[in-house]
Amino acid sequence: MLRAVDEAAALEVLHSAGMTDGLPVVIPTVERVANLVLASGLDADMQLGVMGPAGGVATVEKVAVAAVMAGCLAEHIPVVIAAVKAVLEDRFDLAQMQSTTHCTAPLIIVNGPGRLSCGPIASGFGALGPGYRANASIGRALRLCMINIGGARPGESDMALLGHPGKFTYCLAEDEEHSPFAPMHTDLGFAAQDTVVTVIGAEAPHSVMYSGDADDPEDAAKLLEVLVIGLANMATNNAVLTGGGAVVVLNPEHAKILADAGLDRADILQRLWELTHYPTERLAYFAAGFASRIKEETYRCFTQPEDILLLMAGGSGLYSMVMPSWCAGAHQNRYVSQQVALDLYCEIPGLS
């Protein structure tokens, strides 16, 4: 247990020990940590799994420490624990993802009623930006777990050449109330009333600009083509390494264009998948070594349409976002969904 004469001194101890993300943190006092453990409804020493690359054991108490440091409220802890459990699943390839030179960071997407009761977690204007405590704190808590339990240190065990700002915090909810599509988690096999966290190792958001034209019969088709340019161009791992996942975040205007064309999520994913079948010679022009493993004249950036996550969020206008991914590791850094155990949550009077 670390000790200091006061909280100002404690903050310097944490910074000096490399236990922060570089920003000031809330000091994880015994009382603060105990309160979040109590709010989780779980035993402090319960083991959630082993977090690489250092192989630290992620107990509920250690996760609570990170959540306190990140500024989480009691109602945030069920989402934080679900996100930690998601990245600890083997198919997420966390240890390899932490060590890669790629800039990937875990993007947390929240669906279901817990978006409101565990936050609220923002899904509208600027949802991936500053100003939303739940988004910022939940995403930051996962990162602090990755630093202090997983042992990721820049240039030592976290080998990202440049990283990106999502490595501080990267969290949003789907705007289910206004989306023309079914909630994303229901298409992933969950019930509408479930609260679900889906985590994928993603690059920073790539802005996709498209100005709709309701009089153009090719409006939806052009939008899909523009989304693909951002999603899997020849500068992305998705186009070069292939086989991983990716994320498309439609703003409400763009979602309406596609819905008005009679497309649902499955239709959109199918078309995006088809549009990311590329000529192998095009890959060979940029990356002959990677292209040499492909024997066909065309190849697929994604193994199946369902490898692409599609949701609606943000404000309405010209810009949607796409997030390419890493596409490496034993399981190609698959996205993982984890149901949030809200029935265990215990509200702590005066803390939320």
N, C-alpha and C positions, 0 to 999 in steps of 0.2 A: 504494500500500500504506500502510495506517495504522500508526503506531508509537506506543508508549507505554512508560513506564519499567517498569511492572509490570502484572499483570492487573487489579488494582483501578482503576488509572488508565485502562487500556484499556476497561474497562466504562463508565466515565464518558464517554470519547470516543465510544463507540458510542451511548450514550443521547443525548448532546448533538447528534450528527449525525442523529438521528431514524432510526437504523438498527435499533432494537429494537421490540418490541411493547409496551414499557413495563415488562416484567418483566426481571430479570437474565438474562443469556445466558452461554453458554460462550464464552470468547474463541476466535475462529477463527484460531489460530496456523497458520503455514505447515505445520508437521508434522501437526497435526490434520486440516487440510483435505486434505493429500496422502494421508493414510491413508484417508479416506473416498472420495476419487477412486479410489485403488487398489482399494478394496473394491467399487466399482461395476463394475469391469472395463471401463470406458470411458475414452477419452482426455479429459484435462482440458479441452481446447479444443473438444470436440465440441459443436455447437450443437443444442439441443433445440427451439428456436423463439424467437419474439419475444413478449415479455410486456407487455401494455398495462396502464395507459394510457400509460406513459412510453416504451414501445417498446424496453425493454432486452432484450438478447440473453441468453437463458437457456443458459449453457454448463454442462457437467457440473461444472466447478470452482465456478461461482457457486452452483449448487444445493448442492454440498457445503459451501460456506461457511454457507449457511442451515441445513443439517442439523446442522453442528457447533454453531452458535449455539443451535439448538433442543434440543440434548442427545441427538441421535440416536447410536445405536451403529452399528457397521459393518453389522450385519444388517438395519438399517432402511433403508439407502440404496436398495435396489432398489424398495421400495414408494414412497419419496419421489420417485424419478425417474419412476416410472410415473404417479404423481398429477400431477406437473408436466406430463408429456407429455399427459395427459388434458385438463387445463385449457387447454393451448395449442392444442388443436384448434379450428378456426374455429367449429364448432357449439356450443362451450361459451359463446361470447360473453364471454370474460373481461374484455376492456377495458371493455365497456359495463357488465358486472356490477360491476367495481371502482368505476365512477363513478356508479352509480345511487344515488338517495336511499333505496332500499329496504334492508332490513337483511340481505340475503342473504350467505351465507358458504359456501365449498365444503365440503360434507360428503363425507368419504372413507369408502367402504364396501369392505371387503376380503373376498374369497372365495378358497377354494382352500387347498391345503396350506401356502402361504406365510404364512397366518395364524399358524401355529405356528413355522415356521422363521425368520420375519422378525420375531419378537416375543418371546413370543406377543402377539398383538393381541387385546385383551379383547372378548368377545362376551356375557358374562353379567351378573351384578349390577353395576349402576353403570357400564356400559361407556362411557357418554358423560361420566362424571364423573371426579374426580381419583383417583389411585392407580395408574394404569397407564402405565408409562413409554413403551411403544411407541406407544400411542394418542396420548398427549400430545405426544410428540416428533415423530411423523410428521405429525400435523395442524399442529403449530406450525411445522415446517419449510416446509410449503407456504405458510403465511401470511407467514413471513419472506421467502420468495421473492417473494411478491406485493408486499411492502413495498419490498424493496431492489433487485429486478430490475424489477418492474412499476411501481414508483414510486407506490404507493398511500399517500397521507398524509391523515389525517382532516381534513375541512374544506377540503382543497385539491384532491386528485384522487380521494380516497375520500369520496364525498358522502353516505354512509349517515347518515340523520338521527339515529339512536340506536345503530345496530349491535346486536350481541348477543354473548354470551360465546363462541359458536362461532367468532367471528372471531379468537380466540386459538388455539383448536385444536378440531377437529371430526372425529373419526375413530373408527370401530368396525369390528368384524368381524361377519359373520353366524355364528350358532351352528348350524353345519351338522350337528354330531354329534347334536343333540337335536331338530332341527326335523322336523316331519312332512312338510315339503315338500321338493322338490328344491332343491339349492343355487341361489341366485338367478342366479349367473353361467351355469349350464347352461341356464336359460331365456332367457338373453341371447345364447345361441349359442356358448358356450365349452365346452370339455371339462371334466369333473369334476376332472381332474388339473392343470388350468391354475390359476395364481394370477392373480387379476384384481382390479384397482382400478376401482371405479365412483365417479365424482365428479359431484355435482349441487349447484347453487347453491340453498341452502335457508335457510328461516327457522329460528329456534330451535325445539327440539322443543315440540310442543303435547301436553300430557298428555291422554289419553283414558281415562276411568274407566268400567269396565263390570264388574258383578258377575254372573258366569255362573250359570245355573240349568239343570241337566241335565234337570230335569223339564219344562221349557218347550219345546214343539216349535218355538217361534220364537226360540230362544236365539241361534243363529247369525245369523239375519236382523236381530235387534235389535243385535247387536254390530256388524254391518256399517253399520247406520244411524248408530250412535254414532260410528264411525270417520269417516264422511262429514261429520258435524257439525264435527269438528275439521279435516278435510282441506280442505274447500272451502265454508266458510261465507261469508256476505256481507262479512266483514271481510278476506278473503284475496284476494291477487292472482289465485289460481286461479279464483275465482268471478267476479271483476270483469274482469280482463284476458283470461283463458282461454288455452288452447292450450299451456301449459307442462307441466312434470312435477311430481311430488311423491313423497314417501316415506311408507310405512307400516311401522313397526317393531312387530311383534306380540310381546308377551311369550309365554312358553311356554303359559300357561293359555289365553290367547285364541287362540293358534295351534291348540291342541287342540280348542277349541270348534268352530272352522271345519273342521278336518280330520275330526272325528267326525261332522260333518254331510255328509261325503262331498265336500267342496270341495277342489280343488287350487289352485295359484297362479292359473292361468288363469281358473278359475271365480270366484275372489275378485275379481280385477281386473275381470272383466266386470261383476260386480254393483256394485262401487264406481263404475265408469264409468257404469252405468245410473242409479245413485242420484244422480249429479252432473249430471243433465239437469234444468235448472231453468226455471221460468217466466220469460220475459223481462220481464214486468211487475214481477216481484219485484226484478230487477236495476235496473229503471228507477226504482223507489221510492228506492233508495239512491244510484244513480249514473246519472242520466239520460243524461249525455254518453256514457258507455261503452255504455249499452244502445242508443243510437240507431243504432249500426252493425249491429245484429242485426234482421233482418226477419222471422224466424220467431217463433212463439208460445213455443217453448222453445229453449233453447240448451245446448251442452255445455261443461262446464268443462274437460274434457280431450278432445283430438282423438280419441284411441283408448285402449283399456284399457292398452296397453303403456306409456303415458306415465307410469304410476304404478309406482314401484319397491316391492316387497314383500319383506320379510325377517323372520326371527325372531331376536331378541336380547333380552338382559336377564334379570332374575329373574322368577319366576312370581308372579302376583298380580293385582291389580285394574287395573294401569296399563299401557297401551301408549302409543306415541308416534306422532304424525304430523308431518311437516314439509312445509308448503306451500312454494311456490317463488316466484320472481320473475316468470316468464312473459313476459319482454320481451327486447329485443335482436333482432338480425337472425334468429337461429335460435330465439328464445324460450328461450334459456339451457338448451339440451338437456343431459340427463345424458350423460356419455361414459364408456365402459369401455375400459380399457387393460390388456393382459396384462403381467404383471411378468416381466422377463427374469431369472429366477433362475439360469439357466445361465451368466450373466456374472459372478455374484457371487463375490468372492474374499475368503475369511475372513482377517482380519489377526490373527495370534496376539497375545494379550494385550490386545486392544481390545474384544472382545465378550464 
